[in-house]
Amino acid sequence: MAPTPATSLRYAVIAPVAAGTTADPAWIGAFARHVEACGFESLVAVEHAVVMSRYSSVYPYDSSGRMELADDCPIPDPLELLAFLAGQTTMLGLATGVLVLPNHHPVVLAKRLATLDALSGGRLRVCVGMGWMREEVEACGVDFDSRGRRADEQLQVLRALWAGTDPAGVDHEGEFFSFSGAMSWPKPAQPGGVPLHVGGHSRAAARRAGRYGDGLQPLGVAGEQLAGLVALMREEAERAGRDPDRLELSLGHLTAKIDLDRAGRLADQGASRIVLAMSPTSDLQQAMDELSACADRLGLR
């Protein structure tokens, strides 16, 4: 993947769910408007349909193996949250990072995503993941061990329903989903449908991004491991007859630490977007000041 000039990078901000305020309409509305005013590309919402008070699953992104969020932390549904914020903003991109794909039936999800994209004027980007918490996925009625195969089919179903305009409808016969003559309207505002990115740290995630996605958002990887995943994504895209140069790479950093030098190093690794995590504060002014300082360092305003 060719390096992206640092000046061409896009910067997204993750809604600071750990602050416990992302379900507060006044707080998150003001926060989103400030994200937009600062010149950031998009706001990213996370998902957990449920958080189990007891789980044996290992959280892969912390050495403790435990998720950093408190069990009772408010985690609003990401699509409902983004729909609310679409009405609070005018140009700000609306993204998930990540939507736990196994938790969702793709026929229903296709309608929800298309509706949000249509009503927001084509501002939606969806990054999906397979989910690490077995107990959550199983609570949603899905077999955890087959969620990867299920996700491949889900991505195909989403794209088929968005693309289908034949009066006879769309037919699909797969391992997990089957329908005939399905018609799903409205269509997404964006040509080609809502961009679908794949998040994760595994080779399976990279392969999935290459075969079915519009980009990869590797989580918790760097160096040679990151380069290997990007190369694998590109190889899979070529095998599937897709253009690997059209795929995006989103890498993470911190709003409090990112600057143009650090951004340039990520661009040299092929990043087209940097997804920034906030310090978890419930003080709205403090959060806004952190965003303002970050935007100034990056020359966004």
SVG drawing of the C-alpha trace seen along z (x, -y; Angstrom):
<svg xmlns="http://www.w3.org/2000/svg" viewBox="-41 -27 49 51">
<polyline fill="none" stroke="black" stroke-width="0.4" points="0.0,0.0 1.5,-3.3 2.3,-5.8 -0.3,-8.6 1.0,-12.1 0.4,-13.3 -1.4,-16.3 -3.9,-14.0 -4.8,-12.0 -8.3,-12.0 -8.8,-12.1 -11.7,-10.4 -12.5,-10.7 -13.9,-7.9 -16.8,-9.0 -15.4,-8.7 -17.7,-6.0 -15.5,-5.4 -16.5,-8.9 -20.0,-7.5 -21.6,-10.5 -22.2,-9.3 -25.9,-8.5 -26.3,-12.1 -28.0,-13.9 -26.8,-17.4 -23.2,-16.3 -22.7,-14.1 -24.5,-16.6 -22.2,-19.4 -19.2,-17.1 -20.1,-16.1 -20.7,-19.6 -17.3,-20.5 -15.7,-17.6 -17.2,-18.9 -16.2,-22.5 -12.6,-21.4 -12.3,-19.9 -12.2,-16.2 -13.5,-13.9 -15.8,-11.7 -17.1,-10.6 -16.8,-6.9 -19.3,-5.0 -18.5,-1.6 -20.8,1.2 -21.6,3.8 -25.2,5.0 -24.7,6.3 -21.8,6.5 -21.7,9.5 -21.1,9.1 -19.2,12.4 -17.2,13.6 -14.4,15.9 -13.5,14.5 -10.2,12.7 -10.2,9.1 -7.4,9.1 -6.4,5.4 -5.2,5.2 -2.6,7.2 -5.1,7.8 -7.5,9.7 -10.3,7.5 -12.2,4.8 -11.5,1.3 -15.2,0.3 -17.1,0.7 -20.0,3.2 -22.6,0.5 -21.0,-2.1 -23.7,-3.4 -22.9,-2.2 -25.7,-3.5 -26.6,-1.6 -24.1,-3.0 -26.6,-3.3 -29.2,-5.0 -26.5,-7.3 -25.2,-8.2 -28.7,-8.8 -29.2,-11.3 -25.9,-13.0 -26.7,-13.2 -29.4,-15.7 -26.9,-17.6 -24.3,-18.1 -24.2,-18.9 -21.1,-17.5 -19.5,-15.3 -18.9,-11.7 -20.7,-9.0 -18.9,-5.8 -18.8,-2.6 -15.7,-1.2 -16.6,1.5 -20.1,2.8 -20.2,6.4 -21.5,8.0 -22.6,11.4 -25.1,9.6 -27.1,8.4 -29.3,10.1 -28.0,8.7 -31.4,8.2 -32.5,5.9 -29.1,4.3 -29.1,3.5 -32.2,1.5 -31.0,-0.3 -27.6,-1.3 -29.2,-2.3 -31.7,-4.5 -29.1,-6.2 -26.9,-6.8 -29.8,-8.2 -31.1,-10.5 -27.6,-11.8 -26.8,-12.6 -24.2,-9.8 -22.2,-10.3 -22.0,-6.8 -19.0,-4.5 -19.3,-1.1 -16.4,0.8 -17.4,4.2 -15.8,6.8 -16.4,10.4 -16.7,9.7 -14.3,11.0 -16.8,11.7 -18.3,15.1 -20.9,14.5 -22.2,11.4 -22.4,13.0 -24.2,16.1 -26.6,13.8 -27.6,12.5 -28.4,16.0 -25.4,16.7 -22.9,19.5 -19.6,18.0 -17.3,20.4 -19.0,20.0 -19.2,16.2 -16.4,15.7 -18.2,17.7 -21.4,16.0 -19.8,12.6 -18.5,13.3 -22.0,14.1 -23.5,11.1 -21.2,8.8 -22.3,10.4 -26.0,10.0 -25.6,6.3 -24.0,5.5 -26.5,7.6 -29.5,5.9 -28.1,2.4 -27.2,3.1 -30.4,4.9 -32.7,2.9 -34.3,5.6 -38.1,5.6 -37.8,9.3 -35.8,8.6 -32.7,10.3 -32.2,14.0 -29.7,15.5 -29.1,19.0 -26.3,19.4 -25.2,21.4 -26.9,19.0 -29.3,16.9 -31.8,17.6 -34.4,15.4 -35.9,15.0 -37.3,11.9 -36.2,9.5 -36.4,5.8 -34.8,3.4 -35.4,-0.4 -34.2,-3.1 -30.8,-2.5 -27.7,-4.1 -27.0,-7.7 -23.4,-6.7 -22.8,-5.0 -21.8,-1.4 -23.4,-1.4 -22.2,-2.2 -18.4,-1.7 -17.7,1.5 -14.4,1.7 -13.2,4.7 -11.7,4.2 -9.5,6.8 -6.0,8.0 -6.1,11.4 -5.2,12.7 -8.8,13.7 -9.8,10.0 -7.3,9.0 -8.5,11.6 -12.1,10.6 -11.3,6.9 -9.6,7.9 -12.4,10.1 -15.4,8.1 -14.5,4.8 -13.5,1.3 -10.7,1.1 -9.0,2.5 -8.8,1.1 -6.2,3.2 -6.5,3.2 -3.5,3.4 -0.9,4.3 2.1,2.5 5.4,3.0 5.9,6.2 2.6,7.7 0.8,4.6 2.7,4.8 1.8,8.5 -1.9,7.9 -1.9,5.1 -0.1,7.2 -2.5,10.1 -5.5,7.8 -4.1,6.6 -3.3,10.2 -6.9,11.3 -8.3,8.4 -6.3,9.2 -7.4,12.9 -11.0,11.7 -10.6,9.6 -10.8,6.3 -8.5,3.3 -6.3,3.3 -5.5,-0.4 -9.1,-1.3 -8.9,0.2 -8.3,-2.1 -6.2,-1.6 -7.3,-3.2 -4.8,-3.2 -5.2,-4.3 -3.6,-7.0 -4.4,-9.3 -5.8,-12.8 -3.5,-14.0 -0.3,-12.7 -0.8,-12.8 1.1,-15.5 2.1,-15.9 5.4,-13.9 3.5,-10.9 0.8,-11.2 3.5,-11.2 4.9,-8.0 1.5,-6.3 1.0,-7.7 4.3,-6.1 2.8,-2.7 -0.1,-3.3 -2.7,-4.9 -5.4,-6.9 -7.2,-7.7 -6.2,-8.0 -8.8,-7.0 -8.2,-9.0 -9.1,-7.9 -9.9,-10.6 -8.9,-10.8 -12.0,-9.6 -13.3,-12.7 -16.9,-13.6 -15.9,-17.3 -17.2,-18.6 -15.0,-21.7 -11.9,-19.6 -12.9,-17.2 -13.5,-20.1 -10.2,-21.7 -8.4,-18.4 -10.0,-18.2 -9.1,-21.9 -5.5,-21.4 -5.3,-18.3 -6.9,-20.0 -4.4,-22.9 -1.4,-20.6 -2.7,-18.8 -3.5,-22.1 -7.2,-21.2 -8.7,-24.5"/>
</svg>
